[in-house]
Amino acid sequence: MIKNIALVFSLVFMMGCSSSDDSGAGGGGATDDFDRSALLTNLADNIIIPSYQDFGPKLTTLKGSIESFVATPNQSTLQTARRHWLIAYKAWQHVEMFNIGKAEALNEYHFFMNIYPVTISDIETGVSTGNYDLNTPNYHDAQGFPALDYLLYGVADDDAGIVAKFSSDANAQGYKDYLTDVINQMDNLTQQVITDWTTGYRDQFVNSSKNTATSSLNKFVNDFIFYYEKGLRANKIGIPAGVFSTTPLADKVEGYYNGEVSKELALEALNAVQDVFNGKAFSGSATGASFKTYLEYLKVDRNGQNLSAIINAQFNEARTKIQELNSNFSQQIITDNTKMTVAYDALQRAVVYLKVDMVQAFNISVDYVDADGD
């Protein structure tokens, strides 16, 4: 596990003190004439918008299946809702990192979609009293995909008990209302984000190509690294594995109540991250201007090897380590947590390449504070 805090923070400090003019600076101090607008265009047209246009309909389909379950709670409608939950959840892994534009303006869209573990007491209190407000920060951890995970998989010990919660339980209407409100909130917010990208924000994003703290690429690079470091490395692996605590926390995995998809979701997220890094189109195998081609243009290397190749190799190593884990991360933590920390270490090694080497090459300053102590 990389623990050389002094070195990393000194390098980050040096970056923070560097110039941020519009010309930028590449590796070795060369003039940076890379076409940032082409990179932003590829991101917007071939990755971000298509990813949202894939996620949106899948979420709407999930909404329809939940409406059917609420109208007629039985084993069949429950299984259909669960199936579409996983389909949409996997699609979500491709858009969670895009915390820019309307997603950022909505007081952090991803907070309403995927904060886990859920706070069961908030859900149950809301169900029993009808007194809850999903628009408040207090309910970030009681909605989104994790709340659906609990309501569709964990609200009772077996499927018959879950169906009963929505049909014959004294609070059956409360469960129906809460489940309905959660999916409606998710769908409404998602449609706002998609509409923003397709009715104006796309052009604003692409045209903001200068090297300033608030320009599109600078913000996007920071969001990308923050997601990799926090959303993927820490939330999916590090926190439940106990990297940041005195003991492992097996109940803090993604998809905890389903119990079989935490690895699947982590691999989906890593694939999404690597595809963005390489500029790979969401649909198909075509690639365009990207972080990878930018680094290659700048001829950035480390110990004689191109930095983009090093980063891709590290992503691939991390994928191999994750693939070796149990499909249920909770079980992996309980039976052999060492494999979880090995996977974390593989993910962690890419953080320095991205957060120090890559941003320094792009002449971009890190705009968030790392409080993990890693």
Summary of the structure (lengths in Angstrom):
residues: 374
radius of gyration: 21.4
end to end distance: 8.6
largest distance: 70.4
contacts: 1276
relative contact order: 0.15
helix: 67%
strand: 2%
